[in-house]
Amino acid sequence: MLAPEGKPIGVVTQPDFTWLAQGRFLTEAAVPPIGASKWTGIPVLTVILVVVALIFHVLMTYTDFGRAIYAIGGNATAARLAGINLSRVRVLMYVLSGAVAGLAGVLLTSRTTSGNPVNGTGLELQAITAVFLGGAATAGGKGTIMGTFLAVILVGVLNNGMNLLGFNTFVQRVALGLLLIAAVAISQWRQARAERARTRTVEA
C-alpha cells in the first residue's frame, strides 16, 4: 500500500516498530568522544541481545530445566533413567527456540523495514559457526550461553572487518566456513581426548 506521496506504509515502516532495530538509548549522555567517534548512544538491538543472553544463561546454568537439557545432550538414555521426561524437555526446547527465532525475525524485519522471507538467507552459517565457536559439541551436552555470546561478537567483528576491507560475500562465506571447520575440529579433538582419558581411568 502506498501513501498519497508515494511512500509505502504499513507496520514495518511505523516509527515505533523500526525503533526496535534502529533506536538508541542514552543518546544525550555526557560521554566524551573516543578518537574521532562521537557518542551516539546504546543501540536497542544491543540491549535486547544482552537481556536475552542473560535470561538464557540463568535458565541453562541455574535451573533444573537447563541441567536437564545438558543431560539429554550428553546421554539421553542416562537422562531418561534418571527420571527426566525427555519428550517434555524437548518440546519446551523447541518452543523456546521458536520464540527466539520469532524475536530475531521481528528485529530483522524492523531493521530492514521489509517482510521479505529471504532476508535471513546466509545467517544460518553465522549462527552455526558462533555456536561451535562458543564451545558446543557436535554430540551435545556441552557449551555455554556466554561462550556463544562472545563467539557472536567475534563473528560480527570478522564480518564487519571483511566488509570494511572490501571482501565480497563469497570470500566472507569461505572464511566463515573455514572458521566453522576449525571450531568443529577442535571440538572433536577435545571430545576424543576426554574419551581417551576416561578409558585410561577405567583401565587403571
BAKENU-321380 format. One record per residue: x, z, y of N, C-alpha, C in turn. Coordinates in pm, whole numbers, plus 50000, padded with zeros to 5 digits. Layout:
BAKENU-321380
XZYXZYXZY...
***
This chain:
BAKENU-321380
500855000049881500005000050000500895000050124500464992750228501244991850350500484997450467501185004150555500615009150679500424997450775499664999350885499454988550980500754982451032501814990251046503074984851097503914978450987503384977750865504094970850758504964979650672504994992850696505835001850617505045007150498505695008750382504995014050265504625028650285503465032350233503025046250242502685051150102502745063950083502465069849952503165083249941503005089449826503585102649805505105102149820505735091749765507205091349762507825089649900507035086250000507585084650135507175095950229506425105650180505995116650265507195125750296507355130050421508505138450459508625151150376507495157450342507545169650262508095167050123507865154950071508345151449938509815147149942510165138650035511555134050044512505145350085511975155850147512805167350186513445173850064512795173049947513335179049826514735173849793514975160949820516265155049788517125152049910516505151350026517235147550145517355158650248516605169650228516635180650322517855189450306518085198050406519235207250405518835220750462519465231150409519285244650460520435248350554520155257650645521175263550732521935252850812521215243150862521885232650940522385237751075521805248651123522195254051253523195265551240523685268151121524625279251102525935276451176526505287251231527745286051308528945285451213529145273951153530265272051060531265262551126532515266751140533505257951205533745245451121534055234351185534305221851111535545222951024535495216150909536625215750818537305202150835538465202350895539125189650925538305181751025537955169650989537145161251078535675161651042535325169750941533935170350895533215182050959532055179151016531225189451077530245195050974529855207450995528895214050907527535207550921526965203150809525655196750811524615204350730524975216150682524025224050606524235222950456523405230350381523475230350235522345221550181522645211150106521585202450053520595210149964519335206649976518305212849892518585210149745519085198149714519405194749575520435204249516521405208049597522445217349550521835230949518520945235649604520295248549581519465248149453518725237249433517915235849312518805235749188519925228449195520865227949082521375241849046521785249449146522335262849122521255272149064520045271549120518965280249072518615277148927518465264248894518135260348756519255264348661520515262248702521645266048617521675281048593521415289048695521405303648678520275308248587519095302148602517955305748517518275303248371518835291448342519125288248202520345295748150521255299348240522385307648198521885321248150520995327148226520415340148187519615338548058518835327748049518005325447932518845324047805519945316447815520765313847697521685325447663522035333547760523035343947738522435357647709521315360847773520815374647768519445376147703518915365847640517595366847578517685363747429516715368947354516645366047210516415351247186515655344947274515385330647259516685322547268517525326047364518795318947378519695320947257519745333347208520565335947089520005328846967518675327346962518065320046850518465305246855518555299646974518975285646988520395283846936521295292746975522675292046925522715293646773521895302646721521875305046577521395292646501520355286246552519835274246486520875263046492521535261746605522555251446618523745253946527524085266646506525225269946421524915268246274523755273346230523375272446090521875275046080521105264446068519645265646070519155273545949519785271745834519355278945714519565293945730520735297745780521005311945802520055317645907519745309846011518825314646114517435316946056516985307845968515665309645905515645322045817516715324145741516795335845654516885348845734517365347745860517445359545946516115362746013515095354445987513765357246040513395349546165514185339746204513895331746323512885320846287511835319646366510835309146346511405296046402511935287446314512615275346358511675265946433510475264046382509545254646445509175259046586508905271946601508525277146733509655275546833510875279146792512015278246883512285263646920512195254746824512445240546852511415234746946510145238346925509095233447015509345238347157509695251147172509985256547306511205249747367512185246447285513365239347335512955225747392512105218547318511645205547366510805206747493509995217347500509175219547620510065221747742511075230347728511975233147839512785220747876513245213347776513995201047804513115191047879511865189847836510945180747904510655185148047510535198248069510275203448203511445200348297512675202448248513845199648331513985184648356513695176548253513735162048271512695157548374511525163748369510495160448467510915164148608511545176048623512055180148754513105170248804513985166048714515015156348753514385143148797513315138948728512625126748766511985127748904511395139348932510785141449065511855141049174512985147549150514055147749250514665133949269514805126249161515335112749173514365103849250513085105549224512065097949299512105101749446512265114549473512335119149612513565113349683514675112349610515905107349672515845092349698515265084949604515225070249618513945065349684512975074349704511635070849755511055059149677511265059549546510775048849460510445054649323509345050149266508945054349133509335044549025510365036549050510805026448954511295033248826510775029548708511175036448584512615033848541513295024348602514685021548564515685028348658515205036948745516105043548841517175051948773516855057848659517815066548593518705059648491518665046448486519475039248388520965041948412521655045848307523075048748317523395063448334522415071348376522665085648396522805093148266522265087348157522365094348028523825095647983524655085748014526075086647978526745098048053526425099548180526995110348259526525123948205525245124848167524715137448116525395141347985525515131847893526145134747764527605138647783528295131347871529705134447898529855148647952528985152448046529065165848105528795176648000527855174047910527525184047807528725186547716529365175747670530505177547579531725183047653531905179047777532995184747856532775199647878531515203647884531185217747905531405226647785531825220547672532145228547555531165227847441530115219547454529145218347345529785211547225529385215547106529905209646983528905199546929529415189346862528535179146806527615184946699528085195246629527275201546524526305211846580526455215546708525575225346769526115239546757525415248846822525775262846813526825267346912527335258346995528375261847092528035255647227528755260547328528555255247463527885265447553528145264247683527565273447780526995265647898526055271747966525465265448083526485264448196527275274948214528265274748322529335264248296529735262648169530685252148136530135238348166528885236148132528235223348162528095221448312527785232148384527665231448529528975226748593530085232548549531395228448602531705214048561531305210248440531545196548395530735186448477529515190248515528695181448601529405179148734529975189748790530715188248916531915179048896532625180548785533775172148757533375157548745532305154748671531845140948654531385135248789530715143448870530285138849002531465135549092532485144149090533685141549171534385128849123534445126948990535065114948936534335102348980533005102548969532225090749010532355088049159532285098749239532385097049383533765091749421534805097049356536155092349384536325077749350535785073449237535905059349199535095050349293533965055449342533205047749440533985045949569534625056649614535405055949738536625046749722537155046049600538315037549575537925023049547536625020449540536155006849525536045001749383536065010749283535915006249145534465002049120534284991249045532914986649018532264995148908530984992848885530215000948791530774999948650531224987948609531754986048475532964995148451533884995448547535075003748534534695018548529533705022548608533275036548608532695040548473531925031548411531355034648279532435035348173533435026748183534545027248088535275040648101535505044948225536185057648248535375069348192534055069048214533205079648159533205079348007533205067247951533235066047806534515071847747535655068847811536925074447764536935089547777536355094547886536275109147904535405115447797534295108647761533405113647656534115113747521534855103147491535595102547364536615113847357537325116147467538315126947470537645140447450536505142747514535805155547501535335157747359534755147447297534275148847159535445151047064536555143847088537725145347001538275159647008538355165147129538835178847145537895188647077536575186347091535585195047027535725194646876535905182746820536045181446676537335187946627538405186446704539685192646667539565207946666538905213446768538725227846772537865232746656536835225146624535965228846513536715228446381537535218146361538315217146238539335228346229539965231746341540945242546341540285255846307539105258246363538385270746333537985271246186537585259846130537205259345990538395262145900539565256645935540765259245857541155274045864540985279945983541295294145998540365302745912539085299345907538155306845823538485305345675538895293045639539255290645499540465298845458541485299445544542665307345514542335322145504541405326745588540995340845585540305344145454539435335245409538715337545283539685337445165540625328145165541565327045055542495339145051542805344645169543685356445174542965368845119
***
